[in-house]
Amino acid sequence: MIKVNNISKSFGDKKVLQDVSCEFQSGKVNLIIGTSGSGKTVFMKCLIGLYAADAGEILYSGVNFGQMDDKDRKDIRQQIGMLFQGSALFDSMTVEQNIMFPLDMFTKQSITDKRKRVNEVLARVNLVDANKKYPSEISGGMKKRVALARAIVLNPKYLFCDEPNSGLDPQTSLVIDKLITEITKENNITTVVNTHDMNTVLESGDHIVYLHQGLKEWEGNNKDIIHSTNQRLNDFIFASQFMKDAKAKQMEEEMKKRV
């Protein structure tokens, strides 16, 4: 679990985050949503230590991240997996070498054990026998699955995903969402996802934090969000016809139950 208490962050005179508090729970897909400029990217960077918050605290399993010494921070970072928006694969490395990179950095395992682990995570993301391919030889969806395999190769307690469906078609996005959800629940990971994808919100949002201009304006889950009374949130999530149809369908089903 990650607990956030009253986090604030400014750049010069611009307040990006203002007194944000929430909990990201283990075994659940925790979403951070909001329009561009809402502060969600800065929020995630504060969570993983790329930015230092100006005020407040971030607790990893009850331990204050901001007060850790370098050794303890390194230990926490080894428990964090990161899925980047653009996959961030090394073009000059094969799929196997990309996934093995964290094992080379943080473990002293034999090459045999490393390859075994690489094959395990490749199988988990349904990419058996892709080891020797280069990023230029695989599709965008496959790159995301390779990046996800790399993010989980060290068996992380915490998984951060920055716009995991960016640039993907709707069908491939569903595959990535399903994998993230399954891996989160199988391994009881605390997963935090920045997303604009409304299908992700409806299908994977075990816990959702909505930010607007650096403030937390709403918190709930994918069942609650359909009935939100926050007008800005409603304008954001129901901007697409897909979400309007989803709300209409859910309301119709609820009316049938009452009859």
C-alpha positions in Angstrom: 0.0 0.0 0.0 1.1 3.6 -0.7 -0.4 6.3 1.5 -0.2 10.0 0.4 -0.8 12.7 3.0 -1.3 16.3 2.0 1.2 16.4 -0.9 1.8 19.8 -2.5 4.2 20.7 -5.3 4.9 24.1 -7.0 7.3 25.2 -9.8 8.0 28.9 -9.1 4.6 30.6 -8.6 2.7 27.8 -10.3 1.0 25.4 -7.9 0.8 22.0 -9.6 -0.4 19.9 -6.6 -2.3 21.3 -3.7 -2.8 19.2 -0.5 -3.5 15.9 -2.2 -4.2 12.9 0.0 -5.2 9.3 -0.9 -4.4 5.7 -0.5 -3.3 3.3 -3.3 -4.2 -0.2 -2.2 -2.4 -3.5 -2.8 -3.9 -6.0 -5.2 -5.9 -3.3 -7.0 -5.5 -1.2 -10.1 -5.4 2.4 -8.8 -6.0 5.0 -11.5 -5.1 8.7 -11.6 -7.2 10.6 -14.1 -7.7 14.2 -15.1 -7.4 16.5 -18.1 -4.0 17.7 -19.4 -2.5 20.1 -16.9 -4.4 18.5 -14.0 -1.1 17.6 -12.2 -1.3 13.8 -12.6 2.1 13.4 -14.2 3.8 15.5 -11.6 1.9 13.5 -8.9 3.3 10.2 -10.3 6.8 11.7 -10.4 6.5 12.7 -6.8 5.3 9.2 -5.9 8.4 7.5 -7.4 10.8 10.2 -6.2 11.7 12.0 -9.4 10.3 15.1 -7.8 10.5 16.0 -4.2 7.2 17.2 -2.8 7.2 20.7 -1.2 5.0 19.5 1.6 3.3 16.3 2.8 4.5 12.7 2.9 4.4 9.6 0.9 4.4 6.3 2.9 5.4 3.0 1.3 4.0 0.3 3.5 4.0 2.7 6.4 7.6 4.0 5.8 8.1 7.7 4.9 9.7 7.8 1.5 10.9 11.4 1.9 12.8 10.6 5.1 14.6 7.5 3.8 18.4 7.5 3.5 20.0 6.6 0.1 20.2 2.9 0.9 16.6 2.6 1.9 15.4 4.5 -1.1 17.5 2.2 -3.3 15.8 -0.8 -1.7 12.3 0.7 -2.3 13.2 1.5 -5.9 14.2 -2.1 -6.5 10.6 -3.0 -5.5 9.2 -0.6 -8.1 8.4 -1.6 -11.7 7.8 1.1 -14.3 5.9 0.9 -17.6 6.7 4.1 -19.5 4.3 5.8 -22.0 6.5 5.1 -25.0 7.7 1.7 -23.8 11.3 3.0 -23.5 12.9 -0.1 -24.9 16.6 0.0 -26.0 16.6 -0.2 -29.8 20.0 -1.8 -29.9 19.0 -4.6 -27.5 16.9 -7.7 -28.3 13.7 -8.4 -26.4 15.5 -10.7 -24.1 18.3 -8.2 -23.4 15.8 -5.5 -22.7 13.9 -7.6 -20.1 17.2 -8.9 -18.6 18.5 -5.3 -18.1 17.0 -4.9 -14.5 18.3 -8.4 -13.6 21.8 -7.4 -14.7 21.5 -4.1 -12.8 20.1 -5.4 -9.5 20.8 -9.1 -9.1 23.8 -11.4 -9.1 21.9 -14.3 -10.7 23.6 -16.6 -13.2 22.9 -16.1 -16.9 20.9 -19.4 -16.8 18.6 -18.1 -14.0 18.2 -14.8 -15.7 17.1 -16.4 -19.0 14.7 -18.6 -17.1 13.1 -15.6 -15.5 13.0 -13.7 -18.8 11.2 -16.7 -20.4 8.7 -16.8 -17.4 7.7 -13.1 -17.8 7.6 -13.4 -21.6 5.2 -16.3 -21.3 3.1 -14.3 -18.8 2.6 -11.5 -21.4 2.0 -14.1 -24.2 5.2 -13.4 -26.1 6.9 -16.9 -26.1 9.8 -17.1 -28.6 10.2 -13.4 -29.1 13.5 -13.4 -27.3 15.8 -12.6 -30.2 13.6 -10.0 -31.9 14.6 -6.3 -31.8 12.1 -3.5 -31.0 12.0 -2.4 -34.6 10.8 -5.9 -35.6 7.7 -6.0 -33.4 4.4 -4.1 -33.2 3.4 -1.3 -30.8 1.3 -3.6 -28.8 4.1 -6.2 -28.6 6.5 -3.4 -27.4 4.1 -2.6 -24.6 4.0 -6.2 -23.6 7.8 -6.4 -23.6 7.9 -3.3 -21.5 5.4 -4.8 -19.1 7.5 -8.0 -18.9 10.6 -5.9 -18.0 8.6 -3.9 -15.4 7.6 -7.1 -13.6 10.8 -9.1 -14.0 12.1 -8.3 -10.5 8.7 -9.3 -8.9 7.9 -5.7 -7.8 5.6 -4.8 -4.9 4.7 -1.6 -6.7 3.9 -1.1 -10.4 3.6 2.4 -12.0 2.2 2.7 -15.5 2.2 6.0 -17.4 -0.5 6.1 -20.1 0.0 2.4 -20.9 -2.5 2.5 -23.8 -1.1 5.6 -25.5 -0.8 5.0 -29.3 -2.6 1.6 -29.2 -5.8 0.6 -31.0 -8.8 -0.2 -28.9 -8.4 -4.0 -29.1 -4.7 -3.9 -28.1 -5.6 -1.5 -25.3 -8.0 -4.1 -23.9 -5.2 -6.7 -24.0 -2.8 -4.4 -22.1 -5.5 -3.5 -19.5 -6.3 -7.2 -19.0 -2.7 -8.1 -18.5 -2.1 -5.3 -16.0 -5.2 -6.2 -14.0 -4.4 -9.9 -13.9 -0.7 -9.4 -12.9 -1.8 -6.9 -10.2 -4.2 -9.4 -8.6 -2.1 -12.5 -9.1 0.9 -10.9 -7.3 -0.9 -8.5 -4.9 0.9 -5.6 -6.4 0.1 -1.9 -5.6 -0.5 -0.7 -9.2 -0.8 3.0 -10.0 -1.8 4.0 -13.6 -2.0 7.5 -15.2 -4.6 7.3 -18.0 -6.9 9.2 -20.3 -8.5 6.0 -21.5 -12.1 5.8 -20.5 -12.4 2.1 -21.3 -9.6 1.6 -18.7 -11.6 3.6 -16.2 -14.7 1.4 -16.6 -12.9 -1.9 -16.9 -9.9 -1.6 -14.6 -10.7 1.2 -12.1 -10.7 -0.6 -8.8 -9.8 2.7 -7.2 -9.8 6.1 -9.0 -8.4 9.5 -8.1 -9.6 12.5 -10.2 -7.4 15.6 -10.2 -8.4 19.0 -11.4 -5.9 21.9 -11.4 -3.8 20.1 -8.8 -6.7 19.4 -6.4 -8.2 16.0 -5.7 -11.9 16.6 -6.6 -13.2 13.0 -6.5 -12.2 9.5 -5.3 -14.0 6.2 -5.8 -14.2 3.2 -8.1 -15.5 2.3 -11.6 -19.0 1.5 -10.2 -19.3 4.8 -8.4 -18.0 7.0 -11.2 -21.1 6.5 -13.3 -23.2 8.2 -10.6 -20.7 11.0 -9.8 -22.3 14.4 -9.1 -19.0 16.3 -9.8 -19.9 18.3 -12.9 -16.2 18.7 -14.0 -15.7 14.9 -13.6 -18.8 14.2 -15.6 -17.8 16.5 -18.4 -14.4 14.8 -18.5 -15.6 11.1 -18.5 -18.7 11.6 -20.6 -17.0 13.6 -23.3 -17.0 10.5 -25.6 -20.0 8.8 -27.0 -18.6 5.5 -25.7 -18.9 6.7 -22.1 -22.4 8.2 -22.7 -23.6 4.9 -24.1 -22.0 3.0 -21.1 -23.8 5.3 -18.6 -27.1 4.8 -20.5 -26.6 1.0 -20.5 -25.9 0.9 -16.8 -28.8 3.1 -15.9 -31.1 0.9 -18.1 -29.8 -2.3 -16.3 -30.4 -0.7 -12.9 -34.0 0.3 -13.9 -34.7 -3.3 -14.9 -33.6 -4.6 -11.5 -36.1 -2.2 -9.8 -39.0 -3.4 -11.9 
